[in-house]
């Protein structure tokens, strides 16, 4: 595994072996021509006495000693490195992954992923195998479940999707598991995840999560960065086709009824964005919208004025990852063109590419989702302009749920990133 390309290890190993051999020749020259000639002669005669020329040439004994010496030198370096790694808190069995992350993944494309929910965290889990230059810009307007309770109690942004993204990008499997642990008992604890409580603690201690982001990245050993779209608590407001307005993300789908969502906004509207978010967008080589719920995960992050402005002004291509299925209530009856139109209308920039699934959804899955009021989002019925923006990939993950395969999705997105010029 240490010979994986890009780690920068092989060149130094070869140099060590060459220097050792040159040093051995130099030492031989010194002993043979210098004051230690007598000692060298006795050593060679003693070594020759251990070898029978009729069975094995005399020089083979010397080669054996050289091999043993070189092996001992390599062993000493390995043990020295293990001792140094332990002293810095890095387990030796994790050193390869750390080096790979720092060196190989650091050369990966700079990708900004915008959204929320399980779709964004699923994407991040696949992307982190290709690059460590990941910045997740997360929607934080959720008002249901654990996030909603913490928002109401502490007047903070919703931490739930942030927790999922931290868990997806964490290099520590133990920390990832702990972040997602949900308490099922305990007065005041039941229903909360450990990650949500951790972020709530940091928000309370630092007067908001904005100043705590860097500390969270370091503590959780995150491969990349995770930031909220805004650090100010806000409420999602949806305008429906029948003239009604629905406040709150968690109750949107249930209250739509026979109407359709025409547009969404955040209250208050003039929300600030973190400078680190804007800096990441400005330096991005690829900006990814989704996958995730259209009106409750993707678009809310685009309603932060500075975030939308930075994306509009960015020279990086914008990719919208289309959903596999419509969502009951939220996007019932909407076509792929409607989805893209909603993104374009709120962002005021049309995505350069629309990544869609090319794998047929099995009939059994179609039937089960149809019973819940959802249907496959068909990429076939689109106009000429949108058809030219479509990019297809077999994104459907095998299983009983219609969800994106994180590895295939990540590969497809990395392939869309502009190629860097090589010198």
VMD Tcl script that draws the C-alpha trace (Angstrom):
set ca {
  {0.00 0.00 0.00}
  {2.91 2.36 0.62}
  {3.73 2.15 -3.10}
  {0.42 3.76 -4.15}
  {1.16 6.44 -6.79}
  {1.20 10.00 -5.54}
  {2.23 9.41 -1.93}
  {5.76 10.72 -2.52}
  {7.29 7.71 -0.71}
  {8.86 5.62 -3.48}
  {11.34 8.31 -4.55}
  {12.74 8.64 -1.04}
  {12.87 4.87 -0.55}
  {14.88 4.52 -3.77}
  {17.16 7.36 -2.71}
  {17.72 5.69 0.68}
  {18.70 2.38 -0.95}
  {21.04 4.10 -3.43}
  {22.71 6.18 -0.73}
  {23.13 3.09 1.44}
  {24.83 1.19 -1.40}
  {27.06 4.16 -2.28}
  {27.91 4.53 1.41}
  {28.83 0.85 1.58}
  {31.18 1.21 -1.41}
  {32.72 4.32 0.13}
  {33.24 2.58 3.45}
  {34.84 -0.37 1.65}
  {37.22 1.99 -0.15}
  {38.10 3.71 3.13}
  {38.82 0.50 4.99}
  {40.78 -1.08 2.13}
  {43.01 1.93 1.44}
  {43.12 3.48 4.90}
  {44.38 2.60 8.37}
  {41.68 -0.07 8.81}
  {43.04 -2.21 5.99}
  {44.19 -4.89 8.41}
  {40.74 -5.06 10.07}
  {39.00 -5.25 6.69}
  {41.30 -8.06 5.58}
  {40.60 -10.12 8.73}
  {36.83 -9.50 8.31}
  {36.89 -10.69 4.69}
  {38.96 -13.77 5.57}
  {36.63 -14.62 8.46}
  {33.57 -14.22 6.21}
  {35.17 -16.37 3.50}
  {35.80 -19.07 6.06}
  {32.05 -19.39 6.57}
  {31.51 -20.08 2.88}
  {32.40 -23.15 0.82}
  {33.45 -21.96 -2.67}
  {32.41 -25.28 -4.24}
  {28.86 -24.83 -2.92}
  {28.38 -21.07 -3.07}
  {30.55 -18.30 -4.55}
  {32.40 -16.19 -1.96}
  {30.74 -12.96 -3.07}
  {27.31 -14.37 -2.18}
  {28.27 -14.16 1.49}
  {29.01 -10.48 1.08}
  {25.70 -9.94 -0.68}
  {23.92 -11.67 2.20}
  {25.56 -9.37 4.73}
  {24.62 -6.35 2.61}
  {20.99 -7.52 2.45}
  {20.84 -8.05 6.19}
  {22.34 -4.63 6.83}
  {19.95 -2.93 4.42}
  {16.99 -4.76 5.92}
  {18.06 -3.71 9.39}
  {18.37 -0.10 8.28}
  {14.88 -0.15 6.79}
  {13.50 -1.77 9.92}
  {15.07 0.91 12.09}
  {13.46 3.64 9.96}
  {10.06 1.93 10.18}
  {10.28 1.61 13.96}
  {11.50 5.22 14.28}
  {8.53 6.41 12.21}
  {6.11 4.36 14.30}
  {7.48 5.89 17.47}
  {7.22 9.40 16.04}
  {3.67 8.80 14.78}
  {2.53 7.55 18.17}
  {4.08 10.56 19.88}
  {2.01 12.88 17.63}
  {-1.24 10.99 18.24}
  {-1.41 9.31 14.82}
  {-1.92 5.55 14.85}
  {0.66 3.82 12.60}
  {-2.07 1.83 10.84}
  {-3.75 5.12 9.87}
  {-0.59 6.82 8.63}
  {-1.10 5.68 5.02}
  {-4.60 7.15 4.91}
  {-3.36 10.41 6.42}
  {-0.54 10.73 3.88}
  {-2.89 9.84 1.02}
  {-5.33 12.49 2.19}
  {-2.70 15.17 2.63}
  {-0.79 14.58 -0.60}
  {-2.92 12.86 -3.25}
  {-6.36 14.17 -2.32}
  {-4.99 17.67 -1.80}
  {-4.39 17.79 -5.57}
  {-8.03 16.97 -6.32}
  {-10.48 19.47 -7.86}
  {-11.89 22.27 -5.71}
  {-15.57 21.41 -5.42}
  {-18.32 23.34 -3.64}
  {-21.45 21.27 -2.91}
  {-24.65 23.12 -2.04}
  {-27.74 21.58 -0.45}
  {-28.80 19.60 2.56}
  {-30.50 16.47 3.80}
  {-29.29 12.94 3.14}
  {-28.58 13.78 -0.50}
  {-25.72 16.14 0.31}
  {-24.13 13.92 2.96}
  {-24.41 10.95 0.58}
  {-22.60 12.94 -2.11}
  {-19.85 14.02 0.29}
  {-19.15 10.44 1.34}
  {-18.34 9.65 -2.29}
  {-16.45 12.84 -3.11}
  {-13.98 12.49 -0.23}
  {-12.36 9.53 -2.01}
  {-11.38 11.85 -4.89}
  {-10.45 15.17 -3.30}
  {-10.01 16.86 0.05}
  {-10.76 20.25 -1.53}
  {-14.46 19.97 -0.69}
  {-16.61 22.72 0.75}
  {-20.19 21.88 1.71}
  {-22.59 24.83 1.92}
  {-25.49 23.52 3.96}
  {-29.09 24.62 4.21}
  {-29.95 25.37 7.86}
  {-33.65 26.31 7.79}
  {-35.02 22.95 9.01}
  {-37.58 23.39 11.78}
  {-38.52 19.80 12.53}
  {-37.21 17.00 14.75}
  {-34.08 17.48 16.82}
  {-32.99 20.51 14.80}
  {-36.32 22.23 15.30}
  {-36.27 21.67 19.06}
  {-32.74 23.06 19.38}
  {-33.62 26.04 17.16}
  {-36.60 26.88 19.33}
  {-34.75 26.40 22.61}
  {-31.46 28.12 21.76}
  {-32.39 30.45 18.87}
  {-29.72 28.85 16.68}
  {-29.52 27.63 13.10}
  {-30.65 24.07 12.42}
  {-27.67 21.76 13.11}
  {-29.03 18.47 11.73}
  {-27.76 18.63 8.13}
  {-24.44 20.04 9.34}
  {-24.05 17.01 11.60}
  {-24.73 14.61 8.71}
  {-22.13 16.35 6.54}
  {-19.51 16.33 9.28}
  {-20.11 12.62 9.77}
  {-19.80 11.98 6.01}
  {-16.49 13.84 5.72}
  {-14.89 12.77 9.00}
  {-11.74 10.68 8.65}
  {-12.52 8.96 11.95}
  {-15.09 6.12 11.68}
  {-15.58 6.28 15.45}
  {-16.35 10.01 15.43}
  {-18.62 9.57 12.41}
  {-20.62 6.91 14.24}
  {-20.81 8.96 17.44}
  {-21.99 12.09 15.64}
  {-24.98 10.22 14.24}
  {-25.87 8.45 17.49}
  {-29.45 9.34 18.42}
  {-30.53 9.15 22.04}
  {-33.71 7.14 22.52}
  {-34.13 7.81 26.23}
  {-33.44 10.47 28.80}
  {-35.57 13.50 29.59}
  {-34.60 16.28 27.20}
  {-32.16 14.01 25.33}
  {-34.48 11.61 23.55}
  {-34.57 12.31 19.81}
  {-31.38 14.35 19.73}
  {-28.17 13.18 18.04}
  {-24.80 13.59 19.70}
  {-23.63 15.72 16.77}
  {-26.55 18.12 17.12}
  {-25.86 18.52 20.83}
  {-22.15 19.10 20.13}
  {-22.94 21.87 17.63}
  {-25.51 23.34 20.01}
  {-22.87 23.41 22.75}
  {-20.37 25.18 20.50}
  {-23.01 27.63 19.33}
  {-23.95 28.45 22.93}
  {-20.33 28.75 24.04}
  {-19.17 30.92 21.14}
  {-22.34 32.93 20.61}
  {-23.08 31.27 17.28}
  {-21.59 28.64 15.02}
  {-19.79 31.06 12.72}
  {-16.75 31.43 14.96}
  {-16.71 27.74 15.86}
  {-16.44 26.23 12.37}
  {-12.65 25.99 12.26}
  {-12.56 24.30 15.67}
  {-15.17 21.77 14.55}
  {-13.17 20.87 11.44}
  {-10.06 20.23 13.50}
  {-11.76 18.28 16.28}
  {-13.75 16.05 13.94}
  {-10.86 15.44 11.50}
  {-13.00 16.53 8.55}
  {-11.69 15.93 5.03}
  {-12.75 19.25 3.58}
  {-14.95 21.98 5.03}
  {-18.58 22.22 6.10}
  {-20.26 25.59 6.53}
  {-23.85 26.73 7.00}
  {-25.25 28.85 4.17}
  {-25.91 31.48 6.85}
  {-25.36 31.69 10.59}
  {-28.60 33.60 11.20}
  {-31.74 31.57 12.09}
  {-34.35 31.85 9.33}
  {-37.70 30.41 8.32}
  {-38.58 28.98 4.93}
  {-41.72 30.50 3.40}
  {-43.32 28.88 0.35}
  {-45.77 30.61 -2.02}
  {-48.29 28.19 -3.50}
  {-50.15 28.33 -6.80}
  {-53.48 28.90 -5.00}
  {-52.17 32.07 -3.34}
  {-51.46 30.59 0.08}
  {-48.15 30.92 1.94}
  {-46.77 28.09 4.05}
  {-44.24 28.86 6.75}
  {-41.76 26.24 7.89}
  {-39.86 23.53 6.07}
  {-41.15 20.54 8.03}
  {-44.84 21.13 7.28}
  {-44.53 22.16 3.64}
  {-45.28 18.85 1.92}
  {-48.33 18.17 4.10}
  {-49.90 21.59 3.50}
  {-49.45 21.88 -0.29}
  {-52.51 19.78 -1.06}
  {-53.68 20.10 -4.67}
  {-51.60 23.25 -5.24}
  {-47.99 23.52 -6.36}
  {-45.01 25.37 -4.93}
  {-44.31 28.38 -7.11}
  {-41.46 29.99 -5.17}
  {-39.80 30.00 -1.78}
  {-38.08 32.68 0.28}
  {-36.37 33.02 3.63}
  {-37.57 35.20 6.46}
  {-35.66 37.40 7.20}
  {-34.47 37.84 3.60}
  {-31.18 39.74 4.00}
  {-29.10 36.97 5.56}
  {-25.32 37.20 5.88}
  {-22.97 34.54 4.56}
  {-19.68 33.48 6.10}
  {-16.61 34.93 4.34}
  {-15.17 31.39 4.14}
  {-18.19 30.29 2.09}
  {-17.79 33.13 -0.40}
  {-14.04 32.50 -0.62}
  {-14.64 28.81 -1.38}
  {-17.16 29.63 -4.12}
  {-14.81 32.16 -5.69}
  {-12.02 29.57 -5.81}
  {-14.18 26.64 -6.89}
  {-13.51 24.63 -10.03}
  {-16.94 22.98 -9.88}
  {-20.15 23.97 -8.07}
  {-22.65 21.19 -7.40}
  {-26.31 21.78 -6.53}
  {-27.87 18.72 -4.90}
  {-28.85 16.02 -4.88}
  {-31.69 16.66 -2.47}
  {-35.18 18.05 -1.99}
  {-35.68 20.88 -4.44}
  {-37.49 23.47 -2.32}
  {-36.34 22.46 1.16}
  {-32.69 21.43 0.68}
  {-31.18 22.98 -2.47}
  {-32.95 26.26 -3.13}
  {-32.91 27.57 0.50}
  {-29.11 27.79 0.41}
  {-29.41 29.82 -2.81}
  {-31.72 32.30 -1.08}
  {-28.82 33.74 0.93}
  {-28.07 36.80 -1.24}
  {-24.28 36.71 -1.08}
  {-24.17 32.95 -1.76}
  {-26.35 33.31 -4.86}
  {-24.34 36.32 -6.04}
  {-21.05 34.47 -5.64}
  {-22.34 31.49 -7.63}
  {-23.67 33.74 -10.40}
  {-20.33 35.51 -10.67}
  {-18.23 32.34 -10.49}
  {-16.45 31.14 -13.61}
  {-16.78 27.52 -12.48}
  {-19.38 25.31 -14.15}
  {-22.55 24.74 -12.10}
  {-23.95 21.20 -12.07}
  {-27.46 20.43 -10.90}
  {-27.84 16.80 -9.79}
  {-31.40 15.87 -10.63}
  {-33.50 13.86 -8.19}
  {-34.34 10.29 -9.05}
  {-37.98 10.65 -7.99}
  {-40.46 13.43 -7.35}
  {-41.36 14.09 -3.71}
  {-44.97 13.85 -2.55}
  {-46.39 17.31 -1.92}
  {-43.17 19.22 -2.51}
  {-42.59 18.42 -6.20}
  {-45.61 16.31 -7.17}
  {-46.26 16.63 -10.90}
  {-43.10 18.61 -11.61}
  {-40.99 17.58 -14.60}
  {-37.23 17.71 -14.89}
  {-37.60 21.00 -16.80}
  {-39.68 22.35 -13.90}
  {-36.93 21.39 -11.44}
  {-34.26 23.12 -13.52}
  {-36.53 26.11 -14.03}
  {-37.05 26.48 -10.28}
  {-33.29 26.41 -9.66}
  {-32.71 28.90 -12.47}
  {-35.46 31.23 -11.29}
  {-34.21 31.42 -7.72}
  {-30.48 31.49 -8.55}
  {-30.82 33.64 -11.68}
  {-28.27 31.45 -13.42}
  {-28.99 28.36 -15.47}
  {-26.92 25.30 -14.51}
  {-24.26 24.50 -17.08}
  {-24.86 20.77 -16.71}
  {-27.78 18.71 -15.41}
  {-26.63 15.28 -14.24}
  {-29.37 12.65 -14.56}
  {-29.63 8.94 -13.88}
  {-29.45 6.54 -16.84}
  {-30.25 3.33 -14.94}
  {-33.90 2.19 -15.20}
  {-35.69 2.14 -11.85}
  {-36.98 -1.43 -11.20}
  {-40.77 -1.85 -11.46}
  {-41.08 -2.96 -7.82}
  {-39.45 0.27 -6.61}
  {-41.59 2.34 -9.00}
  {-44.74 0.71 -7.67}
  {-43.83 1.23 -4.03}
  {-42.99 4.90 -4.58}
  {-46.15 5.38 -6.66}
  {-48.14 4.20 -3.66}
  {-46.58 7.07 -1.70}
  {-47.38 9.59 -4.43}
  {-43.92 9.77 -6.04}
  {-42.87 9.00 -9.60}
  {-39.65 8.72 -11.58}
  {-38.28 12.06 -12.76}
  {-38.14 11.42 -16.51}
  {-35.18 13.09 -18.27}
  {-36.56 12.27 -21.71}
  {-39.29 14.88 -22.01}
  {-37.17 18.05 -22.18}
  {-36.67 20.84 -24.68}
  {-33.70 21.32 -26.97}
  {-31.79 23.79 -24.79}
  {-32.05 21.61 -21.69}
  {-31.30 18.43 -23.65}
  {-27.94 19.90 -24.60}
  {-27.11 20.41 -20.92}
  {-27.94 16.85 -19.84}
  {-25.20 14.48 -18.74}
  {-26.11 10.87 -18.04}
  {-24.58 8.35 -15.63}
  {-25.80 5.11 -13.97}
  {-26.49 6.84 -10.65}
  {-29.07 4.47 -9.12}
  {-27.74 2.66 -6.06}
  {-28.61 -1.06 -5.95}
  {-31.16 -1.83 -3.27}
  {-34.76 -1.30 -2.31}
  {-34.54 2.50 -2.08}
  {-34.29 4.94 -4.98}
  {-31.16 6.83 -4.02}
  {-27.95 7.94 -5.68}
  {-24.87 5.73 -5.59}
  {-22.31 7.98 -3.85}
  {-19.27 6.48 -5.59}
  {-20.70 6.62 -9.12}
  {-22.10 10.10 -8.50}
  {-18.73 11.36 -7.28}
  {-16.92 9.88 -10.28}
  {-19.39 11.47 -12.68}
  {-18.99 14.89 -11.06}
  {-15.19 14.74 -10.94}
  {-15.26 13.88 -14.64}
  {-17.20 17.13 -15.27}
  {-14.63 19.25 -13.44}
  {-12.39 21.22 -15.81}
  {-9.02 19.59 -16.38}
  {-6.10 21.49 -14.93}
  {-3.30 22.46 -17.25}
  {-0.15 20.40 -16.71}
  {3.30 21.86 -17.13}
}
mol new
graphics top color blue
foreach p $ca { graphics top sphere $p radius 0.5 }
foreach p [lrange $ca 0 end-1] q [lrange $ca 1 end] { graphics top cylinder $p $q radius 0.2 }
display resetview
